[in-house]
């Protein structure tokens, strides 16, 4: 999985509060680029085509 990307500067315009890890705002603009979206998409695809020769064990963690 790709590392979580962060915007080049904070979105909340409160430089005294925390870091980019404690920021809030819409980023990236395209939700399909987020780690959570890509994780859920992977799990959906795994459920759509489960293995036929072994049991399927799938865990989806979204933070």
PyMOL Python script that loads the backbone (N, CA, C, O; Angstrom):
from pymol import cmd

cmd.read_pdbstr("""\
ATOM      1  N   UNK A   1       0.843  -1.164   0.000  1.00  0.00           N
ATOM      2  CA  UNK A   1       0.000   0.000   0.000  1.00  0.00           C
ATOM      3  C   UNK A   1       0.894   1.235   0.000  1.00  0.00           C
ATOM      4  O   UNK A   1       1.944   1.254   0.643  1.00  0.00           O
ATOM      5  N   UNK A   2       0.479   2.235  -0.707  1.00  0.00           N
ATOM      6  CA  UNK A   2       1.245   3.474  -0.802  1.00  0.00           C
ATOM      7  C   UNK A   2       1.203   4.225   0.522  1.00  0.00           C
ATOM      8  O   UNK A   2       0.215   4.141   1.251  1.00  0.00           O
ATOM      9  N   UNK A   3       2.266   4.959   0.840  1.00  0.00           N
ATOM     10  CA  UNK A   3       2.237   5.749   2.069  1.00  0.00           C
ATOM     11  C   UNK A   3       1.191   6.855   1.978  1.00  0.00           C
ATOM     12  O   UNK A   3       0.855   7.327   0.893  1.00  0.00           O
ATOM     13  N   UNK A   4       0.692   7.252   3.130  1.00  0.00           N
ATOM     14  CA  UNK A   4      -0.308   8.325   3.154  1.00  0.00           C
ATOM     15  C   UNK A   4       0.343   9.633   2.719  1.00  0.00           C
ATOM     16  O   UNK A   4       1.362  10.048   3.270  1.00  0.00           O
ATOM     17  N   UNK A   5      -0.244  10.257   1.751  1.00  0.00           N
ATOM     18  CA  UNK A   5       0.263  11.539   1.284  1.00  0.00           C
ATOM     19  C   UNK A   5      -0.351  12.657   2.103  1.00  0.00           C
ATOM     20  O   UNK A   5      -1.425  12.508   2.685  1.00  0.00           O
ATOM     21  N   UNK A   6       0.349  13.777   2.139  1.00  0.00           N
ATOM     22  CA  UNK A   6      -0.145  14.944   2.855  1.00  0.00           C
ATOM     23  C   UNK A   6      -0.017  16.159   1.954  1.00  0.00           C
ATOM     24  O   UNK A   6       0.862  16.203   1.094  1.00  0.00           O
ATOM     25  N   UNK A   7      -0.874  17.135   2.139  1.00  0.00           N
ATOM     26  CA  UNK A   7      -0.750  18.357   1.356  1.00  0.00           C
ATOM     27  C   UNK A   7       0.548  19.083   1.715  1.00  0.00           C
ATOM     28  O   UNK A   7       1.095  18.864   2.796  1.00  0.00           O
ATOM     29  N   UNK A   8       1.043  19.933   0.834  1.00  0.00           N
ATOM     30  CA  UNK A   8       2.308  20.616   1.099  1.00  0.00           C
ATOM     31  C   UNK A   8       2.262  21.538   2.319  1.00  0.00           C
ATOM     32  O   UNK A   8       3.292  21.780   2.947  1.00  0.00           O
ATOM     33  N   UNK A   9       1.089  22.048   2.655  1.00  0.00           N
ATOM     34  CA  UNK A   9       0.956  22.872   3.859  1.00  0.00           C
ATOM     35  C   UNK A   9      -0.398  22.570   4.506  1.00  0.00           C
ATOM     36  O   UNK A   9      -1.277  21.968   3.889  1.00  0.00           O
ATOM     37  N   UNK A  10      -0.543  22.992   5.735  1.00  0.00           N
ATOM     38  CA  UNK A  10      -1.781  22.718   6.474  1.00  0.00           C
ATOM     39  C   UNK A  10      -2.980  23.347   5.782  1.00  0.00           C
ATOM     40  O   UNK A  10      -2.873  24.414   5.178  1.00  0.00           O
ATOM     41  N   UNK A  11      -4.121  22.678   5.875  1.00  0.00           N
ATOM     42  CA  UNK A  11      -5.347  23.161   5.246  1.00  0.00           C
ATOM     43  C   UNK A  11      -6.188  24.026   6.174  1.00  0.00           C
ATOM     44  O   UNK A  11      -6.975  24.846   5.701  1.00  0.00           O
ATOM     45  N   UNK A  12      -6.038  23.863   7.482  1.00  0.00           N
ATOM     46  CA  UNK A  12      -6.941  24.522   8.428  1.00  0.00           C
ATOM     47  C   UNK A  12      -6.540  25.952   8.775  1.00  0.00           C
ATOM     48  O   UNK A  12      -7.241  26.621   9.535  1.00  0.00           O
ATOM     49  N   UNK A  13      -5.462  26.413   8.248  1.00  0.00           N
ATOM     50  CA  UNK A  13      -4.983  27.797   8.462  1.00  0.00           C
ATOM     51  C   UNK A  13      -4.794  28.122   9.939  1.00  0.00           C
ATOM     52  O   UNK A  13      -4.994  29.260  10.363  1.00  0.00           O
ATOM     53  N   UNK A  14      -4.413  27.128  10.705  1.00  0.00           N
ATOM     54  CA  UNK A  14      -4.115  27.322  12.126  1.00  0.00           C
ATOM     55  C   UNK A  14      -2.715  26.781  12.389  1.00  0.00           C
ATOM     56  O   UNK A  14      -2.573  25.691  12.941  1.00  0.00           O
ATOM     57  N   UNK A  15      -1.676  27.526  12.002  1.00  0.00           N
ATOM     58  CA  UNK A  15      -0.311  26.995  12.098  1.00  0.00           C
ATOM     59  C   UNK A  15       0.116  26.660  13.521  1.00  0.00           C
ATOM     60  O   UNK A  15       1.005  25.832  13.717  1.00  0.00           O
ATOM     61  N   UNK A  16      -0.499  27.286  14.510  1.00  0.00           N
ATOM     62  CA  UNK A  16      -0.116  27.023  15.897  1.00  0.00           C
ATOM     63  C   UNK A  16      -0.701  25.717  16.421  1.00  0.00           C
ATOM     64  O   UNK A  16      -0.300  25.253  17.488  1.00  0.00           O
ATOM     65  N   UNK A  17      -1.632  25.117  15.701  1.00  0.00           N
ATOM     66  CA  UNK A  17      -2.295  23.904  16.168  1.00  0.00           C
ATOM     67  C   UNK A  17      -1.719  22.679  15.484  1.00  0.00           C
ATOM     68  O   UNK A  17      -1.944  22.475  14.291  1.00  0.00           O
ATOM     69  N   UNK A  18      -0.987  21.869  16.210  1.00  0.00           N
ATOM     70  CA  UNK A  18      -0.526  20.571  15.731  1.00  0.00           C
ATOM     71  C   UNK A  18       0.336  20.613  14.486  1.00  0.00           C
ATOM     72  O   UNK A  18       1.101  21.552  14.264  1.00  0.00           O
ATOM     73  N   UNK A  19       0.195  19.574  13.682  1.00  0.00           N
ATOM     74  CA  UNK A  19       0.989  19.420  12.463  1.00  0.00           C
ATOM     75  C   UNK A  19       0.065  19.005  11.326  1.00  0.00           C
ATOM     76  O   UNK A  19      -1.157  19.025  11.471  1.00  0.00           O
ATOM     77  N   UNK A  20       0.654  18.631  10.197  1.00  0.00           N
ATOM     78  CA  UNK A  20      -0.173  18.169   9.081  1.00  0.00           C
ATOM     79  C   UNK A  20      -0.899  16.872   9.434  1.00  0.00           C
ATOM     80  O   UNK A  20      -1.899  16.531   8.801  1.00  0.00           O
ATOM     81  N   UNK A  21      -0.405  16.148  10.440  1.00  0.00           N
ATOM     82  CA  UNK A  21      -1.090  14.927  10.887  1.00  0.00           C
ATOM     83  C   UNK A  21      -2.384  15.227  11.630  1.00  0.00           C
ATOM     84  O   UNK A  21      -3.277  14.381  11.681  1.00  0.00           O
ATOM     85  N   UNK A  22      -2.496  16.421  12.206  1.00  0.00           N
ATOM     86  CA  UNK A  22      -3.696  16.790  12.955  1.00  0.00           C
ATOM     87  C   UNK A  22      -4.478  17.869  12.219  1.00  0.00           C
ATOM     88  O   UNK A  22      -5.139  18.701  12.842  1.00  0.00           O
ATOM     89  N   UNK A  23      -4.402  17.854  10.936  1.00  0.00           N
ATOM     90  CA  UNK A  23      -5.056  18.840  10.082  1.00  0.00           C
ATOM     91  C   UNK A  23      -6.444  18.348   9.685  1.00  0.00           C
ATOM     92  O   UNK A  23      -6.761  17.172   9.867  1.00  0.00           O
ATOM     93  N   UNK A  24      -7.249  19.215   9.161  1.00  0.00           N
ATOM     94  CA  UNK A  24      -8.543  18.822   8.623  1.00  0.00           C
ATOM     95  C   UNK A  24      -8.836  19.656   7.393  1.00  0.00           C
ATOM     96  O   UNK A  24      -8.394  20.799   7.270  1.00  0.00           O
ATOM     97  N   UNK A  25      -9.580  19.066   6.498  1.00  0.00           N
ATOM     98  CA  UNK A  25      -9.937  19.724   5.249  1.00  0.00           C
ATOM     99  C   UNK A  25     -10.058  18.680   4.153  1.00  0.00           C
ATOM    100  O   UNK A  25      -9.634  17.537   4.326  1.00  0.00           O
ATOM    101  N   UNK A  26     -10.627  19.065   3.045  1.00  0.00           N
ATOM    102  CA  UNK A  26     -10.819  18.140   1.923  1.00  0.00           C
ATOM    103  C   UNK A  26      -9.515  17.997   1.147  1.00  0.00           C
ATOM    104  O   UNK A  26      -9.108  18.905   0.423  1.00  0.00           O
ATOM    105  N   UNK A  27      -8.868  16.848   1.307  1.00  0.00           N
ATOM    106  CA  UNK A  27      -7.628  16.580   0.581  1.00  0.00           C
ATOM    107  C   UNK A  27      -7.401  15.094   0.521  1.00  0.00           C
ATOM    108  O   UNK A  27      -7.552  14.433   1.548  1.00  0.00           O
ATOM    109  N   UNK A  28      -7.056  14.535  -0.585  1.00  0.00           N
ATOM    110  CA  UNK A  28      -7.037  15.178  -1.891  1.00  0.00           C
ATOM    111  C   UNK A  28      -8.462  15.482  -2.354  1.00  0.00           C
ATOM    112  O   UNK A  28      -9.428  14.944  -1.814  1.00  0.00           O
ATOM    113  N   UNK A  29      -8.575  16.326  -3.332  1.00  0.00           N
ATOM    114  CA  UNK A  29      -9.907  16.706  -3.808  1.00  0.00           C
ATOM    115  C   UNK A  29     -10.671  15.507  -4.361  1.00  0.00           C
ATOM    116  O   UNK A  29     -11.888  15.417  -4.198  1.00  0.00           O
ATOM    117  N   UNK A  30      -9.966  14.594  -5.009  1.00  0.00           N
ATOM    118  CA  UNK A  30     -10.595  13.387  -5.546  1.00  0.00           C
ATOM    119  C   UNK A  30     -10.520  12.286  -4.492  1.00  0.00           C
ATOM    120  O   UNK A  30      -9.441  11.766  -4.207  1.00  0.00           O
ATOM    121  N   UNK A  31     -11.657  11.936  -3.920  1.00  0.00           N
ATOM    122  CA  UNK A  31     -11.712  10.943  -2.842  1.00  0.00           C
ATOM    123  C   UNK A  31     -11.111   9.602  -3.253  1.00  0.00           C
ATOM    124  O   UNK A  31     -10.630   8.852  -2.404  1.00  0.00           O
ATOM    125  N   UNK A  32     -11.135   9.297  -4.543  1.00  0.00           N
ATOM    126  CA  UNK A  32     -10.613   8.005  -5.005  1.00  0.00           C
ATOM    127  C   UNK A  32      -9.104   7.887  -4.835  1.00  0.00           C
ATOM    128  O   UNK A  32      -8.559   6.796  -5.005  1.00  0.00           O
ATOM    129  N   UNK A  33      -8.424   8.956  -4.511  1.00  0.00           N
ATOM    130  CA  UNK A  33      -6.977   8.920  -4.301  1.00  0.00           C
ATOM    131  C   UNK A  33      -6.599   8.671  -2.843  1.00  0.00           C
ATOM    132  O   UNK A  33      -5.415   8.543  -2.530  1.00  0.00           O
ATOM    133  N   UNK A  34      -7.570   8.603  -1.961  1.00  0.00           N
ATOM    134  CA  UNK A  34      -7.255   8.414  -0.545  1.00  0.00           C
ATOM    135  C   UNK A  34      -6.927   6.955  -0.248  1.00  0.00           C
ATOM    136  O   UNK A  34      -7.373   6.046  -0.948  1.00  0.00           O
ATOM    137  N   UNK A  35      -6.143   6.754   0.796  1.00  0.00           N
ATOM    138  CA  UNK A  35      -5.772   5.401   1.213  1.00  0.00           C
ATOM    139  C   UNK A  35      -7.012   4.594   1.604  1.00  0.00           C
ATOM    140  O   UNK A  35      -7.119   3.418   1.257  1.00  0.00           O
ATOM    141  N   UNK A  36      -7.950   5.218   2.323  1.00  0.00           N
ATOM    142  CA  UNK A  36      -9.158   4.498   2.749  1.00  0.00           C
ATOM    143  C   UNK A  36      -9.977   4.034   1.550  1.00  0.00           C
ATOM    144  O   UNK A  36     -10.473   2.908   1.541  1.00  0.00           O
ATOM    145  N   UNK A  37     -10.123   4.876   0.552  1.00  0.00           N
ATOM    146  CA  UNK A  37     -10.887   4.500  -0.643  1.00  0.00           C
ATOM    147  C   UNK A  37     -10.200   3.335  -1.344  1.00  0.00           C
ATOM    148  O   UNK A  37     -10.853   2.372  -1.745  1.00  0.00           O
ATOM    149  N   UNK A  38      -8.889   3.426  -1.488  1.00  0.00           N
ATOM    150  CA  UNK A  38      -8.158   2.362  -2.186  1.00  0.00           C
ATOM    151  C   UNK A  38      -8.207   1.051  -1.406  1.00  0.00           C
ATOM    152  O   UNK A  38      -8.261  -0.024  -2.002  1.00  0.00           O
ATOM    153  N   UNK A  39      -8.189   1.136  -0.068  1.00  0.00           N
ATOM    154  CA  UNK A  39      -8.309  -0.067   0.756  1.00  0.00           C
ATOM    155  C   UNK A  39      -9.671  -0.722   0.562  1.00  0.00           C
ATOM    156  O   UNK A  39      -9.760  -1.932   0.353  1.00  0.00           O
ATOM    157  N   UNK A  40     -10.729   0.078   0.634  1.00  0.00           N
ATOM    158  CA  UNK A  40     -12.081  -0.454   0.450  1.00  0.00           C
ATOM    159  C   UNK A  40     -12.261  -1.015  -0.956  1.00  0.00           C
ATOM    160  O   UNK A  40     -12.901  -2.052  -1.128  1.00  0.00           O
ATOM    161  N   UNK A  41     -11.710  -0.350  -1.951  1.00  0.00           N
ATOM    162  CA  UNK A  41     -11.808  -0.822  -3.335  1.00  0.00           C
ATOM    163  C   UNK A  41     -11.117  -2.179  -3.497  1.00  0.00           C
ATOM    164  O   UNK A  41     -11.634  -3.065  -4.178  1.00  0.00           O
ATOM    165  N   UNK A  42      -9.954  -2.336  -2.873  1.00  0.00           N
ATOM    166  CA  UNK A  42      -9.246  -3.613  -2.919  1.00  0.00           C
ATOM    167  C   UNK A  42     -10.098  -4.722  -2.296  1.00  0.00           C
ATOM    168  O   UNK A  42     -10.196  -5.819  -2.847  1.00  0.00           O
ATOM    169  N   UNK A  43     -10.711  -4.431  -1.146  1.00  0.00           N
ATOM    170  CA  UNK A  43     -11.535  -5.437  -0.470  1.00  0.00           C
ATOM    171  C   UNK A  43     -12.767  -5.799  -1.291  1.00  0.00           C
ATOM    172  O   UNK A  43     -13.154  -6.967  -1.340  1.00  0.00           O
ATOM    173  N   UNK A  44     -13.378  -4.828  -1.925  1.00  0.00           N
ATOM    174  CA  UNK A  44     -14.533  -5.105  -2.789  1.00  0.00           C
ATOM    175  C   UNK A  44     -14.127  -6.033  -3.921  1.00  0.00           C
ATOM    176  O   UNK A  44     -14.835  -6.992  -4.224  1.00  0.00           O
ATOM    177  N   UNK A  45     -12.996  -5.753  -4.544  1.00  0.00           N
ATOM    178  CA  UNK A  45     -12.526  -6.607  -5.645  1.00  0.00           C
ATOM    179  C   UNK A  45     -12.203  -8.014  -5.152  1.00  0.00           C
ATOM    180  O   UNK A  45     -12.463  -8.992  -5.853  1.00  0.00           O
ATOM    181  N   UNK A  46     -11.637  -8.121  -3.951  1.00  0.00           N
ATOM    182  CA  UNK A  46     -11.332  -9.444  -3.395  1.00  0.00           C
ATOM    183  C   UNK A  46     -12.609 -10.234  -3.126  1.00  0.00           C
ATOM    184  O   UNK A  46     -12.643 -11.447  -3.329  1.00  0.00           O
ATOM    185  N   UNK A  47     -13.658  -9.551  -2.669  1.00  0.00           N
ATOM    186  CA  UNK A  47     -14.933 -10.229  -2.422  1.00  0.00           C
ATOM    187  C   UNK A  47     -15.637 -10.620  -3.714  1.00  0.00           C
ATOM    188  O   UNK A  47     -16.363 -11.613  -3.752  1.00  0.00           O
ATOM    189  N   UNK A  48     -15.426  -9.849  -4.766  1.00  0.00           N
ATOM    190  CA  UNK A  48     -16.059 -10.153  -6.052  1.00  0.00           C
ATOM    191  C   UNK A  48     -15.431 -11.364  -6.737  1.00  0.00           C
ATOM    192  O   UNK A  48     -16.081 -12.031  -7.542  1.00  0.00           O
ATOM    193  N   UNK A  49     -14.175 -11.647  -6.422  1.00  0.00           N
ATOM    194  CA  UNK A  49     -13.521 -12.808  -7.040  1.00  0.00           C
ATOM    195  C   UNK A  49     -12.714 -13.568  -5.987  1.00  0.00           C
ATOM    196  O   UNK A  49     -11.483 -13.543  -6.007  1.00  0.00           O
ATOM    197  N   UNK A  50     -13.410 -14.244  -5.067  1.00  0.00           N
ATOM    198  CA  UNK A  50     -12.711 -14.981  -4.013  1.00  0.00           C
ATOM    199  C   UNK A  50     -11.981 -16.190  -4.594  1.00  0.00           C
ATOM    200  O   UNK A  50     -12.352 -16.690  -5.656  1.00  0.00           O
ATOM    201  N   UNK A  51     -10.949 -16.658  -3.900  1.00  0.00           N
ATOM    202  CA  UNK A  51     -10.241 -17.848  -4.373  1.00  0.00           C
ATOM    203  C   UNK A  51     -11.160 -19.069  -4.329  1.00  0.00           C
ATOM    204  O   UNK A  51     -11.993 -19.191  -3.431  1.00  0.00           O
ATOM    205  N   UNK A  52     -11.008 -19.957  -5.283  1.00  0.00           N
ATOM    206  CA  UNK A  52     -11.864 -21.144  -5.333  1.00  0.00           C
ATOM    207  C   UNK A  52     -11.209 -22.353  -4.671  1.00  0.00           C
ATOM    208  O   UNK A  52     -11.888 -23.329  -4.355  1.00  0.00           O
ATOM    209  N   UNK A  53      -9.903 -22.296  -4.461  1.00  0.00           N
ATOM    210  CA  UNK A  53      -9.183 -23.457  -3.936  1.00  0.00           C
ATOM    211  C   UNK A  53      -8.828 -23.341  -2.453  1.00  0.00           C
ATOM    212  O   UNK A  53      -8.179 -24.230  -1.902  1.00  0.00           O
ATOM    213  N   UNK A  54      -9.247 -22.258  -1.807  1.00  0.00           N
ATOM    214  CA  UNK A  54      -8.950 -22.079  -0.387  1.00  0.00           C
ATOM    215  C   UNK A  54      -9.962 -21.100   0.218  1.00  0.00           C
ATOM    216  O   UNK A  54     -10.609 -20.348  -0.512  1.00  0.00           O
ATOM    217  N   UNK A  55     -10.100 -21.107   1.538  1.00  0.00           N
ATOM    218  CA  UNK A  55     -11.030 -20.174   2.178  1.00  0.00           C
ATOM    219  C   UNK A  55     -10.550 -18.726   2.016  1.00  0.00           C
ATOM    220  O   UNK A  55      -9.360 -18.461   1.843  1.00  0.00           O
ATOM    221  N   UNK A  56     -11.484 -17.830   2.074  1.00  0.00           N
ATOM    222  CA  UNK A  56     -11.154 -16.407   1.998  1.00  0.00           C
ATOM    223  C   UNK A  56     -11.172 -15.818   3.400  1.00  0.00           C
ATOM    224  O   UNK A  56     -12.177 -15.909   4.105  1.00  0.00           O
ATOM    225  N   UNK A  57     -10.069 -15.218   3.801  1.00  0.00           N
ATOM    226  CA  UNK A  57      -9.998 -14.461   5.050  1.00  0.00           C
ATOM    227  C   UNK A  57      -9.633 -13.041   4.664  1.00  0.00           C
ATOM    228  O   UNK A  57      -8.547 -12.795   4.140  1.00  0.00           O
ATOM    229  N   UNK A  58     -10.530 -12.111   4.919  1.00  0.00           N
ATOM    230  CA  UNK A  58     -10.320 -10.730   4.497  1.00  0.00           C
ATOM    231  C   UNK A  58     -10.619  -9.794   5.661  1.00  0.00           C
ATOM    232  O   UNK A  58     -11.685  -9.867   6.272  1.00  0.00           O
ATOM    233  N   UNK A  59      -9.683  -8.929   5.958  1.00  0.00           N
ATOM    234  CA  UNK A  59      -9.854  -7.919   6.996  1.00  0.00           C
ATOM    235  C   UNK A  59      -9.636  -6.566   6.345  1.00  0.00           C
ATOM    236  O   UNK A  59      -8.670  -6.369   5.609  1.00  0.00           O
ATOM    237  N   UNK A  60     -10.533  -5.640   6.618  1.00  0.00           N
ATOM    238  CA  UNK A  60     -10.422  -4.301   6.038  1.00  0.00           C
ATOM    239  C   UNK A  60     -10.330  -3.293   7.179  1.00  0.00           C
ATOM    240  O   UNK A  60     -11.300  -3.092   7.909  1.00  0.00           O
ATOM    241  N   UNK A  61      -9.174  -2.662   7.336  1.00  0.00           N
ATOM    242  CA  UNK A  61      -8.990  -1.681   8.401  1.00  0.00           C
ATOM    243  C   UNK A  61      -8.947  -0.273   7.852  1.00  0.00           C
ATOM    244  O   UNK A  61      -8.084   0.063   7.041  1.00  0.00           O
ATOM    245  N   UNK A  62      -9.879   0.545   8.294  1.00  0.00           N
ATOM    246  CA  UNK A  62      -9.913   1.949   7.882  1.00  0.00           C
ATOM    247  C   UNK A  62      -9.832   2.781   9.149  1.00  0.00           C
ATOM    248  O   UNK A  62     -10.605   2.581  10.086  1.00  0.00           O
ATOM    249  N   UNK A  63      -8.899   3.705   9.172  1.00  0.00           N
ATOM    250  CA  UNK A  63      -8.637   4.493  10.384  1.00  0.00           C
ATOM    251  C   UNK A  63      -9.286   5.837  10.313  1.00  0.00           C
ATOM    252  O   UNK A  63      -9.169   6.629  11.248  1.00  0.00           O
TER     253      UNK A  63
END
""", "prot")
cmd.dss("prot")
cmd.show_as("cartoon", "prot")
cmd.util.cbc("prot")
cmd.orient("prot")
